[in-house]
Amino acid sequence: MEIVAFVLVALCLMLGAIAFAVPVATRLRLPLPVVVATGGILLGTANVLFSPYAVEVTGAGLLPLDAYDQWLLSTLALGPDTILIVFLPPLLFEMALAVNVRRMLEDWATVLILAVLAVAAATAAVGLAVFATAGALEGAQLGIIACLLLGAAVATTDPAAVITTFRGIGAPRRLIAVLEGESLLNDAAAIAIFTTLLAAAAGESALEAGAVGTAFLHAFLVGAATGFVGALLAARLYPVLGGSALAETSATVMLAYGTYLAAEQGFGASGVVAVVFAGLTTGTVGFVRMGPANWAGVRQVWAQIGFWANNLVLLLVAVIAPPILFELTPAEFALLLVVYLAALLARALILFGVMPVIEGLGPGGAIEARQKLLLLWGGVRGAVTLLLALSLHDAGALGEEARLVAALAAAYALSTLIVNASTLAPVTRALGLHQLSDADLAIRERIIAGSIERVRQVVKDLARRREFEPEALAAVEKALRAERREAVAPHMDARVPFGDRLRLGLDIAAAQEARLVRRGFEEGAIDPAVMLRLRLIADRLADGARIAGRAGYEAEAKRAFEPSYLFRLAIRLHRWFGLERPLAARIETRHTALLEMDRVLRELEIFCRETLAPMIGADAAENIAELMHARLERADAEIEATERQYPIYCAALEQVLLARAAIRRERQQFDRLSADGIIGPELHGNLVRGLDRRGRAIARPPRLDLTLTASALLDRVSFFSSLDGPRRRKLARRLRVRLLVPGSTIIAAGERPTAAVFVASGALAEAVDADQVPRLWATGDALALDAIGPRPLRREQAIRALTFSKVLTLSRRDWRRFFATDPVFAAYAAPAKRKG
């Protein structure tokens, strides 16, 4: 019991220290990791200098304990490897969940350079520089493997302190996105290299470029596959947990540790890479199989876990690091400067030498030189580097070199925290990156003005309803007018170009669209697959607006209505193998997405005119509202086209969506009554269970029957209306069915048709210029009948589908087989040739 009480007291003290470090960091305007690490270093140093009962614990630290506590704690103490396994998976998993993968992909080239190439460069630069310098210092000689291990340990950056500072000072959003992506992948890359080198040091593999590269690729790729597959398997588990947020959070904890252990112990790969990819997959697609309203709760729990893991490991390692540092000689301390400069130069080489070569590959454009300087100075090392340093201290494969390598790695990590992280704010100000441009400043003023105007209107409405005294309303309005004058410069409109206001408004509208989609999913109104599709559309709209303004937004809006890759693949699967279910599923998802898009766009039109107009101006807001209206008209046209093709399915789907909306509103009403104390927990639970039963009854939407059999569609073709039953059945066996999506081509320009085409449903037209009247074919019509002739004519214009259309095709060979052997089919031949 004594050791349990000791551990609990120690845990309470550490959590209390971390809690009180938050207001201290706020007061001192320093990143929280800097304050936590500084406190840990001071405590560890005092422990070394002033402890009356100094005893070394697992070679990693000194603690003031009596003899019994010393023996018991030294027996049960956590070693560096244990700390790594306990803290690293939740730390990395939480970071991965918080990353916007879509935003990270905008700068995929930059992220990969910083995460992989920069890690390899830092490993080589630090390792070779220390190896060369150590050879010239007496008593500080190190082998090449030990030096490279030192380089791998210090190659990984810990941007937690940097991101906190960047957000506080308003640094560019793109820098934050780059650092978030770097933080995930460089830990994985560095630890994979570190593990490979450690195996070489232990004699398990040869230190050859090919062997090291192969081992690294195995560790990285197998680890990534383990995390990805593990996250998909966990996603299959969520629906059977009864919609419990607590159970689903527990499953994600199992996923974080399970993928780490499976990769490390089962496949000999990188557990860190597995955890990172498990988190990315869960945060991108896996969460959609959770209870709709549970994802926010899971994220909140993981934010707390990440806070504990990051700061506890930082405090623990900072406390036990000083004893290692005190063992360094003056000559060995000189190597610390070599490590610092080599790591800095390696990062500078990547940022200013390699990155400009490939910056044009991504849509994000080039990073300014000032921003690169900030990235250079922001290469802070943290908890991961300290953990790797401590694991080196106990690495028996390095022998006597382990002590020096571990001390240098720990000293370097702590120096970057104390020096680099604590000075990021003044460096940012010195580079001028904390200031908004004139256009951004003017836009900020307009947003403030619009917000204050909305607040003033709300206050007026409240005063009228509550019948407040006019003097109270006048005093509040006077204060709001004064705030507006203070925040907003005169002639504001003249300072903000229309294009900048329009670009900002489109960005805000896209963000609002994503929020409406997420809210619909959390309320249970939108299916997971539909939510993912609509969220992707909103992200693309925001990207297009940021890169190319209105033109980019319109291009992405048009792209949203085009068939996706999966849709086109489903069409090919039907055409080649006759598979209907994949195609029906894609049409179901598309139509449901269009219905939800219609609802969201109607809300966005109101948002633009009522909320956005005060922020960006009535002219820009009206322009955006027109874009929304154009998208709404296109969505309505697509919905109407599908409803004409599949009226029974569409009516059933609308009934399900309305039933879901009713259940959602009832649940909200029951929750409100429970929160107000009008109904008790028992009654509330009974009512919710009743809703759940109704919800399960309509959980599975209706299935679409494509009716893509030739015999069923042949009745719609008037060309063959006079055929008797046996001949119709004989013909149906030779007809081929094709489903055309809007805009798809059935006969290309300049092509000789190889089969006659009969329209079973939908509409086709020639692709002609805008000033020409196209030739149209509707349900029951036939075209390309000259394909049965000996030499079909080339088509001057392509023939394309105007709507979803079903057509039947009959090849020349099959046609001739019919009219050559049957007089009734032969009677069709001459009129067909004339029509063709």
TAKARA-V791286 format. One record per backbone hydrogen bond with DSSP energy under -0.5 kcal/mol. CO is the residue of the C=O (numbers start at 1). NH is the residue of the N-H. If there is no record, write none. Layout:
BEGIN
co=CO nh=NH
co=CO nh=NH
END
This chain:
BEGIN
co=1 nh=5
co=2 nh=6
co=3 nh=7
co=4 nh=8
co=5 nh=9
co=6 nh=10
co=7 nh=11
co=8 nh=12
co=9 nh=13
co=10 nh=14
co=11 nh=15
co=12 nh=16
co=13 nh=17
co=14 nh=18
co=15 nh=19
co=16 nh=20
co=17 nh=21
co=18 nh=22
co=19 nh=22
co=19 nh=23
co=20 nh=24
co=21 nh=25
co=22 nh=26
co=23 nh=27
co=24 nh=28
co=25 nh=29
co=25 nh=30
co=31 nh=34
co=31 nh=35
co=32 nh=36
co=33 nh=37
co=34 nh=38
co=35 nh=39
co=36 nh=40
co=37 nh=41
co=38 nh=42
co=39 nh=43
co=40 nh=44
co=41 nh=45
co=42 nh=46
co=43 nh=47
co=44 nh=48
co=45 nh=49
co=46 nh=50
co=47 nh=51
co=51 nh=54
co=53 nh=65
co=55 nh=63
co=56 nh=58
co=57 nh=60
co=61 nh=57
co=63 nh=65
co=66 nh=70
co=67 nh=71
co=68 nh=72
co=69 nh=73
co=70 nh=74
co=71 nh=75
co=72 nh=76
co=73 nh=77
co=79 nh=83
co=80 nh=84
co=81 nh=85
co=82 nh=86
co=83 nh=87
co=84 nh=88
co=85 nh=89
co=87 nh=91
co=88 nh=92
co=89 nh=93
co=90 nh=94
co=91 nh=95
co=92 nh=96
co=93 nh=97
co=94 nh=98
co=96 nh=99
co=99 nh=101
co=100 nh=104
co=101 nh=105
co=102 nh=106
co=103 nh=106
co=103 nh=107
co=104 nh=107
co=105 nh=108
co=106 nh=364
co=107 nh=111
co=108 nh=112
co=109 nh=113
co=110 nh=114
co=111 nh=115
co=112 nh=116
co=112 nh=117
co=113 nh=118
co=116 nh=120
co=117 nh=121
co=118 nh=122
co=119 nh=123
co=120 nh=124
co=121 nh=125
co=122 nh=126
co=123 nh=127
co=124 nh=128
co=125 nh=129
co=126 nh=130
co=127 nh=131
co=128 nh=132
co=129 nh=133
co=130 nh=134
co=131 nh=135
co=132 nh=136
co=133 nh=136
co=133 nh=137
co=134 nh=137
co=137 nh=140
co=143 nh=147
co=144 nh=148
co=145 nh=149
co=146 nh=150
co=147 nh=151
co=148 nh=152
co=149 nh=153
co=150 nh=154
co=151 nh=155
co=152 nh=155
co=152 nh=156
co=158 nh=161
co=159 nh=163
co=160 nh=164
co=161 nh=165
co=162 nh=166
co=163 nh=167
co=164 nh=168
co=165 nh=169
co=166 nh=170
co=166 nh=171
co=172 nh=175
co=172 nh=176
co=173 nh=177
co=174 nh=178
co=175 nh=179
co=176 nh=180
co=177 nh=181
co=178 nh=182
co=179 nh=183
co=180 nh=184
co=181 nh=185
co=182 nh=186
co=183 nh=187
co=184 nh=188
co=185 nh=189
co=186 nh=190
co=187 nh=191
co=188 nh=192
co=189 nh=193
co=190 nh=194
co=191 nh=195
co=192 nh=196
co=193 nh=197
co=194 nh=198
co=195 nh=199
co=196 nh=200
co=197 nh=201
co=198 nh=202
co=199 nh=204
co=199 nh=205
co=200 nh=203
co=206 nh=208
co=208 nh=212
co=209 nh=213
co=210 nh=214
co=211 nh=215
co=212 nh=216
co=213 nh=217
co=214 nh=218
co=215 nh=219
co=216 nh=220
co=217 nh=221
co=218 nh=222
co=218 nh=223
co=219 nh=223
co=219 nh=270
co=220 nh=224
co=221 nh=225
co=222 nh=226
co=223 nh=227
co=224 nh=228
co=225 nh=229
co=226 nh=230
co=227 nh=231
co=228 nh=232
co=229 nh=233
co=230 nh=234
co=231 nh=235
co=232 nh=236
co=233 nh=237
co=234 nh=237
co=234 nh=238
co=235 nh=239
co=237 nh=240
co=238 nh=241
co=238 nh=243
co=239 nh=242
co=241 nh=244
co=243 nh=245
co=244 nh=248
co=245 nh=249
co=246 nh=250
co=247 nh=251
co=248 nh=252
co=249 nh=253
co=250 nh=254
co=251 nh=255
co=252 nh=256
co=253 nh=257
co=254 nh=258
co=255 nh=259
co=256 nh=260
co=257 nh=261
co=258 nh=262
co=259 nh=263
co=260 nh=264
co=261 nh=265
co=261 nh=266
co=262 nh=266
co=262 nh=267
co=263 nh=269
co=269 nh=271
co=270 nh=274
co=271 nh=275
co=272 nh=276
co=273 nh=277
co=274 nh=278
co=275 nh=279
co=276 nh=280
co=277 nh=281
co=278 nh=282
co=279 nh=283
co=280 nh=284
co=281 nh=285
co=281 nh=286
co=282 nh=287
co=285 nh=288
co=286 nh=289
co=287 nh=290
co=291 nh=294
co=291 nh=295
co=294 nh=298
co=295 nh=299
co=296 nh=300
co=297 nh=301
co=298 nh=302
co=299 nh=303
co=300 nh=304
co=301 nh=305
co=302 nh=306
co=303 nh=307
co=304 nh=308
co=305 nh=309
co=306 nh=310
co=307 nh=311
co=308 nh=312
co=309 nh=313
co=310 nh=314
co=311 nh=315
co=312 nh=316
co=313 nh=317
co=314 nh=318
co=315 nh=319
co=316 nh=320
co=317 nh=321
co=318 nh=322
co=321 nh=324
co=321 nh=325
co=322 nh=326
co=324 nh=327
co=325 nh=328
co=329 nh=333
co=330 nh=334
co=331 nh=335
co=332 nh=335
co=332 nh=336
co=333 nh=336
co=333 nh=337
co=334 nh=338
co=335 nh=339
co=336 nh=340
co=337 nh=341
co=338 nh=342
co=339 nh=343
co=340 nh=344
co=341 nh=345
co=342 nh=346
co=343 nh=347
co=344 nh=348
co=345 nh=349
co=346 nh=350
co=347 nh=351
co=348 nh=352
co=349 nh=353
co=349 nh=354
co=350 nh=355
co=354 nh=357
co=354 nh=358
co=355 nh=358
co=355 nh=359
co=358 nh=361
co=359 nh=362
co=362 nh=365
co=368 nh=372
co=369 nh=373
co=370 nh=374
co=371 nh=375
co=372 nh=376
co=373 nh=377
co=374 nh=378
co=376 nh=379
co=378 nh=380
co=380 nh=158
co=382 nh=386
co=383 nh=387
co=384 nh=388
co=385 nh=389
co=386 nh=390
co=387 nh=391
co=388 nh=392
co=389 nh=393
co=390 nh=394
co=392 nh=395
co=394 nh=396
co=395 nh=398
co=396 nh=399
co=398 nh=401
co=399 nh=402
co=400 nh=403
co=400 nh=404
co=401 nh=405
co=402 nh=406
co=403 nh=407
co=404 nh=408
co=405 nh=409
co=406 nh=410
co=407 nh=411
co=408 nh=412
co=409 nh=413
co=410 nh=414
co=411 nh=415
co=412 nh=416
co=413 nh=417
co=414 nh=418
co=415 nh=419
co=415 nh=420
co=416 nh=420
co=416 nh=421
co=417 nh=422
co=419 nh=423
co=420 nh=423
co=421 nh=424
co=423 nh=427
co=424 nh=428
co=425 nh=429
co=426 nh=430
co=427 nh=431
co=428 nh=432
co=428 nh=433
co=428 nh=434
co=429 nh=432
co=432 nh=435
co=437 nh=441
co=438 nh=442
co=439 nh=443
co=440 nh=444
co=441 nh=445
co=442 nh=446
co=443 nh=447
co=444 nh=448
co=445 nh=449
co=446 nh=450
co=447 nh=451
co=448 nh=452
co=449 nh=453
co=450 nh=454
co=451 nh=455
co=452 nh=456
co=453 nh=457
co=454 nh=458
co=455 nh=459
co=456 nh=460
co=457 nh=461
co=458 nh=462
co=459 nh=463
co=460 nh=464
co=461 nh=465
co=462 nh=466
co=463 nh=467
co=463 nh=468
co=469 nh=472
co=469 nh=473
co=470 nh=474
co=471 nh=475
co=472 nh=476
co=473 nh=477
co=474 nh=478
co=475 nh=479
co=476 nh=480
co=477 nh=481
co=478 nh=482
co=479 nh=483
co=480 nh=484
co=481 nh=485
co=482 nh=486
co=483 nh=487
co=484 nh=488
co=491 nh=495
co=492 nh=495
co=492 nh=496
co=493 nh=496
co=495 nh=497
co=497 nh=501
co=498 nh=502
co=499 nh=503
co=500 nh=504
co=501 nh=505
co=502 nh=506
co=503 nh=507
co=504 nh=508
co=505 nh=509
co=506 nh=510
co=507 nh=511
co=508 nh=512
co=509 nh=513
co=510 nh=514
co=511 nh=515
co=512 nh=516
co=513 nh=517
co=514 nh=518
co=515 nh=519
co=516 nh=520
co=517 nh=521
co=518 nh=522
co=519 nh=523
co=520 nh=525
co=520 nh=526
co=521 nh=524
co=527 nh=531
co=528 nh=532
co=529 nh=533
co=530 nh=534
co=531 nh=535
co=532 nh=536
co=533 nh=537
co=534 nh=538
co=535 nh=539
co=536 nh=540
co=537 nh=541
co=538 nh=542
co=539 nh=543
co=540 nh=544
co=541 nh=545
co=542 nh=546
co=543 nh=547
co=544 nh=548
co=545 nh=549
co=548 nh=551
co=548 nh=552
co=549 nh=553
co=550 nh=554
co=551 nh=555
co=552 nh=556
co=553 nh=557
co=554 nh=558
co=555 nh=559
co=556 nh=560
co=557 nh=561
co=558 nh=561
co=559 nh=562
co=564 nh=568
co=565 nh=569
co=566 nh=570
co=567 nh=571
co=568 nh=572
co=569 nh=573
co=570 nh=574
co=571 nh=575
co=572 nh=576
co=573 nh=577
co=573 nh=579
co=574 nh=578
co=578 nh=580
co=580 nh=584
co=581 nh=585
co=582 nh=586
co=583 nh=587
co=584 nh=588
co=585 nh=589
co=586 nh=590
co=587 nh=591
co=588 nh=592
co=589 nh=593
co=590 nh=594
co=591 nh=595
co=592 nh=596
co=593 nh=597
co=594 nh=598
co=595 nh=599
co=596 nh=600
co=597 nh=601
co=598 nh=602
co=599 nh=603
co=600 nh=604
co=601 nh=605
co=602 nh=606
co=603 nh=607
co=604 nh=608
co=605 nh=609
co=606 nh=610
co=607 nh=611
co=607 nh=612
co=608 nh=613
co=612 nh=615
co=612 nh=616
co=613 nh=617
co=617 nh=621
co=618 nh=622
co=619 nh=623
co=620 nh=624
co=621 nh=625
co=622 nh=626
co=623 nh=627
co=624 nh=628
co=625 nh=629
co=626 nh=630
co=627 nh=631
co=628 nh=632
co=629 nh=633
co=630 nh=634
co=631 nh=635
co=632 nh=636
co=633 nh=637
co=634 nh=638
co=635 nh=639
co=636 nh=640
co=637 nh=641
co=638 nh=642
co=639 nh=643
co=640 nh=644
co=641 nh=645
co=642 nh=646
co=646 nh=650
co=647 nh=651
co=648 nh=652
co=649 nh=653
co=650 nh=654
co=651 nh=655
co=652 nh=656
co=653 nh=657
co=654 nh=658
co=655 nh=659
co=656 nh=660
co=657 nh=661
co=658 nh=662
co=659 nh=663
co=660 nh=664
co=661 nh=665
co=662 nh=666
co=663 nh=667
co=664 nh=668
co=665 nh=669
co=666 nh=670
co=667 nh=671
co=668 nh=672
co=669 nh=673
co=670 nh=674
co=671 nh=675
co=672 nh=676
co=673 nh=678
co=673 nh=679
co=674 nh=677
co=680 nh=684
co=681 nh=685
co=682 nh=686
co=683 nh=687
co=684 nh=688
co=685 nh=689
co=686 nh=690
co=687 nh=691
co=688 nh=692
co=689 nh=693
co=690 nh=694
co=691 nh=695
co=692 nh=696
co=693 nh=697
co=694 nh=698
co=695 nh=698
co=696 nh=699
co=699 nh=701
co=704 nh=706
co=709 nh=713
co=710 nh=714
co=711 nh=715
co=713 nh=716
co=714 nh=717
co=716 nh=718
co=717 nh=720
co=718 nh=721
co=720 nh=723
co=724 nh=728
co=725 nh=729
co=726 nh=730
co=727 nh=731
co=728 nh=732
co=729 nh=733
co=731 nh=734
co=731 nh=735
co=736 nh=809
co=738 nh=740
co=738 nh=807
co=740 nh=805
co=741 nh=744
co=744 nh=801
co=747 nh=799
co=748 nh=751
co=751 nh=753
co=751 nh=795
co=754 nh=812
co=756 nh=810
co=757 nh=783
co=758 nh=760
co=758 nh=808
co=759 nh=780
co=761 nh=806
co=763 nh=802
co=763 nh=803
co=764 nh=777
co=765 nh=800
co=766 nh=768
co=769 nh=772
co=772 nh=774
co=775 nh=766
co=777 nh=764
co=778 nh=781
co=780 nh=719
co=781 nh=759
co=783 nh=757
co=784 nh=787
co=785 nh=788
co=786 nh=789
co=793 nh=753
co=795 nh=750
co=798 nh=767
co=798 nh=800
co=799 nh=746
co=799 nh=747
co=800 nh=765
co=801 nh=743
co=805 nh=740
co=806 nh=760
co=806 nh=761
co=807 nh=738
co=808 nh=758
co=809 nh=736
co=810 nh=756
co=811 nh=815
co=812 nh=816
co=813 nh=817
co=814 nh=818
co=815 nh=819
co=816 nh=820
co=817 nh=821
co=818 nh=821
co=818 nh=822
co=822 nh=826
co=823 nh=827
co=824 nh=828
co=825 nh=828
co=825 nh=829
co=826 nh=829
co=826 nh=830
co=827 nh=831
co=828 nh=832
co=829 nh=833
co=830 nh=834
co=831 nh=835
co=832 nh=836
END
